[in-house]
Amino acid sequence: MHKETTACPWCGAHCSEQTGRAALQAERHICPVCGRPSRAVRSKKRIGVWLLLAAVLCLLDFLFLVLGVPLLPVFLLTAGCTACLWCFRGHTVVFRKITDA
């Protein structure tokens, strides 16, 4: 079982979200600290959690509107939760070790 980490799986050095996206496009990443290669992938677990949270937000909005909550608070809640989900989106990139086996 692979340990899912947003840092280098060899030395634990953290990289920026921009570096993670670039590594995802290249499918390979060389750690600037230890120089070892790793593979960048999107985590299915984290994407699943992201989709689940988005579905819960949709259900919550629908429930609030059915219960007659005024539209402005529902809109503000949706905007805040959507901003949080958008920030969490970048944390779906994880790094896994590449071994020379």
MARMARTOR-136580 format. One record per atom (N, C-alpha, C, O): residue number from 1; atom name; x, y, z. Coordinates in steps of 0.001 Angstrom, whole numbers. Layout:
BEGIN
<rec NUM,CA,<X,Y,Z>> ...
***
This chain:
BEGIN
<rec 1,N,<847,-1174,0>> <rec 1,CA,<0,0,0>> <rec 1,C,<893,1237,0>> <rec 1,O,<1834,1338,786>> <rec 2,N,<589,2155,-874>> <rec 2,CA,<1380,3369,-975>> <rec 2,C,<910,4392,52>> <rec 2,O,<-288,4583,259>> <rec 3,N,<1865,5037,681>> <rec 3,CA,<1530,6135,1575>> <rec 3,C,<1348,7370,703>> <rec 3,O,<2230,7716,-82>> <rec 4,N,<211,8028,841>> <rec 4,CA,<-63,9195,14>> <rec 4,C,<455,10438,714>> <rec 4,O,<41,10753,1830>> <rec 5,N,<1356,11134,59>> <rec 5,CA,<1954,12320,651>> <rec 5,C,<2093,13409,-399>> <rec 5,O,<2350,13132,-1571>> <rec 6,N,<1921,14649,34>> <rec 6,CA,<2101,15771,-875>> <rec 6,C,<3534,16281,-813>> <rec 6,O,<3866,17296,-1425>> <rec 7,N,<4378,15575,-74>> <rec 7,CA,<5795,15928,45>> <rec 7,C,<6628,14850,-636>> <rec 7,O,<6092,13842,-1097>> <rec 8,N,<7926,15061,-698>> <rec 8,CA,<8830,14067,-1273>> <rec 8,C,<8743,12790,-438>> <rec 8,O,<8921,12847,779>> <rec 9,N,<8472,11636,-1063>> <rec 9,CA,<8364,10404,-282>> <rec 9,C,<9706,9914,263>> <rec 9,O,<9736,9037,1126>> <rec 10,N,<10801,10462,-224>> <rec 10,CA,<12130,10032,219>> <rec 10,C,<12604,10841,1420>> <rec 10,O,<12999,10273,2437>> <rec 11,N,<12565,12179,1303>> <rec 11,CA,<13142,13014,2369>> <rec 11,C,<12103,13852,3116>> <rec 11,O,<12418,14431,4155>> <rec 12,N,<10864,13927,2602>> <rec 12,CA,<9816,14677,3278>> <rec 12,C,<9786,16158,2964>> <rec 12,O,<9043,16905,3600>> <rec 13,N,<10584,16605,1989>> <rec 13,CA,<10595,18024,1629>> <rec 13,C,<9286,18388,930>> <rec 13,O,<8848,17693,13>> <rec 14,N,<8674,19472,1369>> <rec 14,CA,<7408,19904,781>> <rec 14,C,<7671,20744,-458>> <rec 14,O,<8672,21457,-541>> <rec 15,N,<6761,20651,-1419>> <rec 15,CA,<6876,21468,-2627>> <rec 15,C,<5608,22299,-2767>> <rec 15,O,<4596,22027,-2120>> <rec 16,N,<5675,23302,-3609>> <rec 16,CA,<4527,24182,-3790>> <rec 16,C,<3462,23493,-4639>> <rec 16,O,<3721,22474,-5280>> <rec 17,N,<2270,24064,-4630>> <rec 17,CA,<1180,23521,-5438>> <rec 17,C,<1515,23620,-6926>> <rec 17,O,<1159,22741,-7711>> <rec 18,N,<2198,24693,-7302>> <rec 18,CA,<2597,24878,-8698>> <rec 18,C,<3590,23794,-9124>> <rec 18,O,<3490,23271,-10234>> <rec 19,N,<4532,23458,-8269>> <rec 19,CA,<5490,22392,-8562>> <rec 19,C,<4778,21055,-8683>> <rec 19,O,<5132,20239,-9535>> <rec 20,N,<3784,20824,-7845>> <rec 20,CA,<3007,19592,-7910>> <rec 20,C,<2254,19457,-9219>> <rec 20,O,<2205,18374,-9802>> <rec 21,N,<1661,20560,-9688>> <rec 21,CA,<949,20520,-10970>> <rec 21,C,<1908,20269,-12118>> <rec 21,O,<1594,19511,-13035>> <rec 22,N,<3092,20908,-12076>> <rec 22,CA,<4089,20693,-13131>> <rec 22,C,<4584,19250,-13115>> <rec 22,O,<4784,18649,-14171>> <rec 23,N,<4780,18696,-11927>> <rec 23,CA,<5220,17301,-11812>> <rec 23,C,<4138,16352,-12305>> <rec 23,O,<4440,15301,-12868>> <rec 24,N,<2882,16717,-12095>> <rec 24,CA,<1780,15883,-12563>> <rec 24,C,<1750,15828,-14085>> <rec 24,O,<1491,14773,-14664>> <rec 25,N,<2012,16954,-14732>> <rec 25,CA,<2036,16974,-16195>> <rec 25,C,<3213,16182,-16735>> <rec 25,O,<3092,15511,-17760>> <rec 26,N,<4350,16255,-16055>> <rec 26,CA,<5539,15527,-16500>> <rec 26,C,<5524,14073,-16028>> <rec 26,O,<6296,13255,-16528>> <rec 27,N,<4655,13747,-15072>> <rec 27,CA,<4533,12428,-14451>> <rec 27,C,<5779,12000,-13685>> <rec 27,O,<5825,10888,-13160>> <rec 28,N,<6764,12843,-13613>> <rec 28,CA,<7995,12543,-12887>> <rec 28,C,<8464,13810,-12205>> <rec 28,O,<8261,14915,-12706>> <rec 29,N,<9092,13636,-11062>> <rec 29,CA,<9567,14794,-10313>> <rec 29,C,<10894,14426,-9660>> <rec 29,O,<11032,13361,-9059>> <rec 30,N,<11852,15313,-9787>> <rec 30,CA,<13136,15144,-9111>> <rec 30,C,<13139,16103,-7927>> <rec 30,O,<12988,17313,-8098>> <rec 31,N,<13310,15562,-6738>> <rec 31,CA,<13305,16385,-5527>> <rec 31,C,<14507,17326,-5542>> <rec 31,O,<15633,16874,-5747>> <rec 32,N,<14292,18627,-5328>> <rec 32,CA,<15419,19558,-5308>> <rec 32,C,<16304,19404,-4073>> <rec 32,O,<17436,19887,-4064>> <rec 33,N,<15805,18739,-3032>> <rec 33,CA,<16579,18579,-1802>> <rec 33,C,<17452,17331,-1854>> <rec 33,O,<18664,17408,-1655>> <rec 34,N,<16829,16169,-2125>> <rec 34,CA,<17598,14916,-2090>> <rec 34,C,<17983,14413,-3482>> <rec 34,O,<18847,13544,-3598>> <rec 35,N,<17361,14941,-4539>> <rec 35,CA,<17713,14555,-5904>> <rec 35,C,<17153,13222,-6364>> <rec 35,O,<17518,12748,-7440>> <rec 36,N,<16281,12605,-5585>> <rec 36,CA,<15711,11311,-5965>> <rec 36,C,<14424,11507,-6771>> <rec 36,O,<13705,12485,-6566>> <rec 37,N,<14136,10582,-7685>> <rec 37,CA,<12921,10718,-8499>> <rec 37,C,<11678,10214,-7767>> <rec 37,O,<11747,9305,-6941>> <rec 38,N,<10561,10820,-8087>> <rec 38,CA,<9274,10354,-7591>> <rec 38,C,<8247,10544,-8700>> <rec 38,O,<8478,11272,-9665>> <rec 39,N,<7121,9878,-8543>> <rec 39,CA,<6073,9940,-9549>> <rec 39,C,<4908,10731,-8973>> <rec 39,O,<4478,10475,-7848>> <rec 40,N,<4394,11690,-9737>> <rec 40,CA,<3261,12499,-9295>> <rec 40,C,<1979,11939,-9904>> <rec 40,O,<1899,11730,-11114>> <rec 41,N,<988,11700,-9068>> <rec 41,CA,<-309,11187,-9515>> <rec 41,C,<-1418,11896,-8747>> <rec 41,O,<-1182,12491,-7695>> <rec 42,N,<-2626,11824,-9287>> <rec 42,CA,<-3793,12321,-8555>> <rec 42,C,<-4306,11191,-7669>> <rec 42,O,<-4502,10067,-8133>> <rec 43,N,<-4517,11490,-6421>> <rec 43,CA,<-4988,10501,-5455>> <rec 43,C,<-6481,10243,-5653>> <rec 43,O,<-7288,11171,-5592>> <rec 44,N,<-6845,8991,-5889>> <rec 44,CA,<-8261,8646,-6059>> <rec 44,C,<-9032,8837,-4758>> <rec 44,O,<-10201,9223,-4779>> <rec 45,N,<-8391,8572,-3635>> <rec 45,CA,<-9048,8774,-2337>> <rec 45,C,<-9370,10251,-2128>> <rec 45,O,<-10478,10604,-1726>> <rec 46,N,<-8406,11093,-2401>> <rec 46,CA,<-8607,12528,-2174>> <rec 46,C,<-9603,13118,-3162>> <rec 46,O,<-10370,14011,-2805>> <rec 47,N,<-9601,12630,-4402>> <rec 47,CA,<-10593,13093,-5376>> <rec 47,C,<-11981,12640,-4936>> <rec 47,O,<-12951,13385,-5073>> <rec 48,N,<-12079,11418,-4408>> <rec 48,CA,<-13358,10925,-3899>> <rec 48,C,<-13884,11771,-2756>> <rec 48,O,<-15077,12072,-2703>> <rec 49,N,<-13012,12155,-1845>> <rec 49,CA,<-13420,13019,-736>> <rec 49,C,<-13869,14372,-1269>> <rec 49,O,<-14856,14931,-790>> <rec 50,N,<-13158,14900,-2249>> <rec 50,CA,<-13506,16192,-2844>> <rec 50,C,<-14891,16120,-3482>> <rec 50,O,<-15708,17018,-3283>> <rec 51,N,<-15162,15066,-4244>> <rec 51,CA,<-16471,14910,-4883>> <rec 51,C,<-17576,14708,-3847>> <rec 51,O,<-18684,15217,-4013>> <rec 52,N,<-17277,13969,-2784>> <rec 52,CA,<-18259,13769,-1721>> <rec 52,C,<-18610,15100,-1046>> <rec 52,O,<-19782,15373,-787>> <rec 53,N,<-17608,15916,-766>> <rec 53,CA,<-17865,17224,-154>> <rec 53,C,<-18671,18127,-1085>> <rec 53,O,<-19539,18871,-628>> <rec 54,N,<-18391,18067,-2387>> <rec 54,CA,<-19160,18859,-3351>> <rec 54,C,<-20617,18393,-3385>> <rec 54,O,<-21527,19219,-3460>> <rec 55,N,<-20844,17077,-3330>> <rec 55,CA,<-22213,16548,-3322>> <rec 55,C,<-22949,16948,-2043>> <rec 55,O,<-24131,17290,-2087>> <rec 56,N,<-22258,16906,-911>> <rec 56,CA,<-22867,17324,357>> <rec 56,C,<-23230,18803,300>> <rec 56,O,<-24279,19202,807>> <rec 57,N,<-22385,19611,-305>> <rec 57,CA,<-22680,21036,-444>> <rec 57,C,<-23931,21245,-1296>> <rec 57,O,<-24775,22074,-955>> <rec 58,N,<-24061,20513,-2390>> <rec 58,CA,<-25259,20621,-3236>> <rec 58,C,<-26509,20214,-2460>> <rec 58,O,<-27538,20885,-2538>> <rec 59,N,<-26419,19125,-1718>> <rec 59,CA,<-27554,18653,-925>> <rec 59,C,<-27921,19666,159>> <rec 59,O,<-29100,19921,403>> <rec 60,N,<-26921,20233,798>> <rec 60,CA,<-27152,21232,1841>> <rec 60,C,<-27823,22475,1265>> <rec 60,O,<-28749,23017,1868>> <rec 61,N,<-27362,22927,103>> <rec 61,CA,<-27997,24080,-547>> <rec 61,C,<-29460,23788,-863>> <rec 61,O,<-30335,24616,-611>> <rec 62,N,<-29715,22615,-1409>> <rec 62,CA,<-31086,22240,-1754>> <rec 62,C,<-31962,22211,-504>> <rec 62,O,<-33089,22704,-518>> <rec 63,N,<-31439,21629,579>> <rec 63,CA,<-32194,21548,1823>> <rec 63,C,<-32515,22937,2376>> <rec 63,O,<-33639,23195,2805>> <rec 64,N,<-31527,23824,2362>> <rec 64,CA,<-31761,25187,2852>> <rec 64,C,<-32820,25902,2025>> <rec 64,O,<-33668,26607,2572>> <rec 65,N,<-32773,25724,712>> <rec 65,CA,<-33753,26394,-141>> <rec 65,C,<-35150,25806,54>> <rec 65,O,<-36136,26542,14>> <rec 66,N,<-35247,24497,263>> <rec 66,CA,<-36551,23869,515>> <rec 66,C,<-37117,24329,1856>> <rec 66,O,<-38326,24521,1990>> <rec 67,N,<-36241,24504,2847>> <rec 67,CA,<-36694,24941,4170>> <rec 67,C,<-37034,26425,4220>> <rec 67,O,<-37530,26906,5239>> <rec 68,N,<-36781,27152,3152>> <rec 68,CA,<-37162,28556,3090>> <rec 68,C,<-36139,29521,3652>> <rec 68,O,<-36484,30654,3986>> <rec 69,N,<-34897,29104,3763>> <rec 69,CA,<-33840,30009,4221>> <rec 69,C,<-33645,31074,3142>> <rec 69,O,<-33625,30744,1956>> <rec 70,N,<-33502,32352,3530>> <rec 70,CA,<-33312,33402,2526>> <rec 70,C,<-32121,33104,1599>> <rec 70,O,<-31156,32448,1992>> <rec 71,N,<-32217,33592,385>> <rec 71,CA,<-31256,33256,-659>> <rec 71,C,<-29856,33806,-378>> <rec 71,O,<-28870,33142,-696>> <rec 72,N,<-29744,34993,205>> <rec 72,CA,<-28424,35594,433>> <rec 72,C,<-27552,34758,1374>> <rec 72,O,<-26395,34510,1035>> <rec 73,N,<-28043,34307,2543>> <rec 73,CA,<-27189,33452,3384>> <rec 73,C,<-26797,32141,2699>> <rec 73,O,<-25677,31661,2873>> <rec 74,N,<-27715,31563,1925>> <rec 74,CA,<-27393,30329,1203>> <rec 74,C,<-26302,30609,179>> <rec 74,O,<-25375,29815,19>> <rec 75,N,<-26412,31739,-515>> <rec 75,CA,<-25401,32112,-1505>> <rec 75,C,<-24043,32329,-840>> <rec 75,O,<-23025,31872,-1359>> <rec 76,N,<-24013,33017,296>> <rec 76,CA,<-22747,33273,990>> <rec 76,C,<-22124,31975,1506>> <rec 76,O,<-20910,31792,1418>> <rec 77,N,<-22947,31077,2043>> <rec 77,CA,<-22450,29782,2501>> <rec 77,C,<-21868,28989,1330>> <rec 77,O,<-20796,28394,1442>> <rec 78,N,<-22584,28990,215>> <rec 78,CA,<-22115,28269,-972>> <rec 78,C,<-20812,28861,-1486>> <rec 78,O,<-19899,28121,-1854>> <rec 79,N,<-20714,30177,-1516>> <rec 79,CA,<-19490,30825,-1998>> <rec 79,C,<-18304,30486,-1099>> <rec 79,O,<-17213,30198,-1593>> <rec 80,N,<-18510,30520,219>> <rec 80,CA,<-17429,30184,1146>> <rec 80,C,<-16990,28735,1034>> <rec 80,O,<-15794,28444,1001>> <rec 81,N,<-17954,27828,975>> <rec 81,CA,<-17619,26401,857>> <rec 81,C,<-16968,26085,-483>> <rec 81,O,<-16062,25255,-551>> <rec 82,N,<-17418,26737,-1543>> <rec 82,CA,<-16823,26519,-2862>> <rec 82,C,<-15384,27020,-2884>> <rec 82,O,<-14521,26390,-3495>> <rec 83,N,<-15115,28140,-2229>> <rec 83,CA,<-13737,28644,-2159>> <rec 83,C,<-12839,27656,-1413>> <rec 83,O,<-11701,27420,-1817>> <rec 84,N,<-13353,27084,-326>> <rec 84,CA,<-12570,26074,411>> <rec 84,C,<-12326,24837,-440>> <rec 84,O,<-11219,24299,-447>> <rec 85,N,<-13349,24380,-1158>> <rec 85,CA,<-13187,23220,-2035>> <rec 85,C,<-12177,23505,-3142>> <rec 85,O,<-11386,22634,-3504>> <rec 86,N,<-12202,24726,-3678>> <rec 86,CA,<-11274,25087,-4752>> <rec 86,C,<-9830,25064,-4246>> <rec 86,O,<-8926,24647,-4970>> <rec 87,N,<-9615,25504,-3025>> <rec 87,CA,<-8263,25466,-2451>> <rec 87,C,<-7825,24032,-2176>> <rec 87,O,<-6651,23701,-2345>> <rec 88,N,<-8750,23184,-1758>> <rec 88,CA,<-8439,21792,-1457>> <rec 88,C,<-8101,20999,-2718>> <rec 88,O,<-7426,19972,-2639>> <rec 89,N,<-8559,21460,-3868>> <rec 89,CA,<-8349,20777,-5142>> <rec 89,C,<-6877,20541,-5434>> <rec 89,O,<-6521,19503,-5993>> <rec 90,N,<-6016,21479,-5069>> <rec 90,CA,<-4586,21339,-5326>> <rec 90,C,<-3915,20270,-4488>> <rec 90,O,<-2808,19838,-4812>> <rec 91,N,<-4561,19836,-3417>> <rec 91,CA,<-3972,18823,-2537>> <rec 91,C,<-4297,17401,-2973>> <rec 91,O,<-4073,16455,-2219>> <rec 92,N,<-4830,17243,-4196>> <rec 92,CA,<-5107,15893,-4693>> <rec 92,C,<-3890,15295,-5387>> <rec 92,O,<-3900,14111,-5725>> <rec 93,N,<-2836,16089,-5608>> <rec 93,CA,<-1604,15581,-6221>> <rec 93,C,<-736,14978,-5122>> <rec 93,O,<-424,15643,-4134>> <rec 94,N,<-351,13721,-5295>> <rec 94,CA,<510,13049,-4325>> <rec 94,C,<1738,12500,-5038>> <rec 94,O,<1728,12292,-6251>> <rec 95,N,<2787,12270,-4271>> <rec 95,CA,<4040,11754,-4817>> <rec 95,C,<4279,10346,-4300>> <rec 95,O,<4068,10059,-3121>> <rec 96,N,<4717,9477,-5188>> <rec 96,CA,<5038,8093,-4823>> <rec 96,C,<6467,7796,-5226>> <rec 96,O,<6997,8370,-6177>> <rec 97,N,<7080,6887,-4481>> <rec 97,CA,<8473,6522,-4751>> <rec 97,C,<8600,5787,-6079>> <rec 97,O,<7736,4993,-6452>> <rec 98,N,<9687,6065,-6782>> <rec 98,CA,<10070,5282,-7955>> <rec 98,C,<11281,4476,-7531>> <rec 98,O,<12320,5039,-7186>> <rec 99,N,<11151,3165,-7556>> <rec 99,CA,<12272,2308,-7162>> <rec 99,C,<12909,1709,-8402>> <rec 99,O,<12233,1481,-9406>> <rec 100,N,<14182,1458,-8334>> <rec 100,CA,<14925,868,-9446>> <rec 100,C,<14962,-647,-9290>> <rec 100,O,<16039,-1234,-9184>> <rec 101,N,<13799,-1278,-9276>> <rec 101,CA,<13747,-2731,-9066>> <rec 101,C,<13787,-3483,-10375>> <rec 101,O,<13752,-4713,-10382>> 
***
